[in-house]
């Protein structure tokens, strides 16, 4: 019966019997040094031997790794006379593709960069992903595809109000555009709009409405001869229609950009007459500072004085009217024995050349 001491292993029969012919049965038993099997490796393979067998001195085993992994250690190990292997059993480590990067204005989930691992991308609020949603580490240690970009969402052209303008040509998330109105117009609505994360503009595009100065009143004893409009640059013209009245204030008024009419308030006042004077040694009734159209003055003399005319018997007086008026009555009267042969004529306003249009 044979047995071997470590690190030797028996090769041959454990027991041999001497036969009658003077020879031992079986083959010769020997004790030789062997190495224990180094084992298999995950994610790899080897080219020789079984994992449950022992290996003779001088035996070599070569290891290799599956795609996407890399060998860490010696690819070939050899059984030494000492019963040990020339190096430790290698292992297969997944290959790394390195950091794939994170898009600006975006995020990345996944911190493992080895073979077959995936990282996923998303974009911040108000941005849209352009490119793949994920990348995967490949066996060539490169990521699939490209890192996506996160582009600001666009809200499109917000429009420009009629009779107005707009500043700002960028229509992406958080951008603002500002509105203004032309001269003589007023903005109705917001001064600006901002692009939101839902790709819609805040508020509504404003409108530019013409400034309205409002309607001017028709003066008492007067009329409007023209009224185009009450908004910016509209015109209103006035005239007096009652005899003995004259226009005071602006004859034409224009609506300005600040919403006010230019000029001054228009009215038709009675014509003022010059002071008729007071005779020496006499008086007048009524006696006042100002006389207007239609007023009558009566003169009287003081005691012991009589009213005397400046005209003598036979003298005549001729009358004429100012421009725009026509004579009604005798154009000349004659002094006859202290009395005039006719009444004093009057001057009446001539008909207007304009058509009287009263809105």
Secondary structure, 3 states (H helix, E strand, C coil): CCCCCCCEEEECCCCCCECCCCCECCCCCEEEEEEECCCCCCCEEECCCCCCCEEECCCEEEEEECCCEEEECCCEEEECCCCCECCCCCEEEECECCCCCCCCCEEEECCCCECCCEEEEEECCCEEEECCCEEEECCCCCECCCCCEEEECECCCCCCCCCEEEECCCCECCCEEEEEECCCEEEECCCEEEECCCCCECCCCCEEEECECCCCCCCCCEEEEEECCCECCCEEEEEECCCCEEEECCCEEEECCCCCECCCCCEEEECEECCCCCCCCEEEECCCCCEECCCCCEEEECCCCCCCCCCCCCCEEECCCCCCEEEECCCEEEEECCEECCCCCEEEECCCCCCCCCC
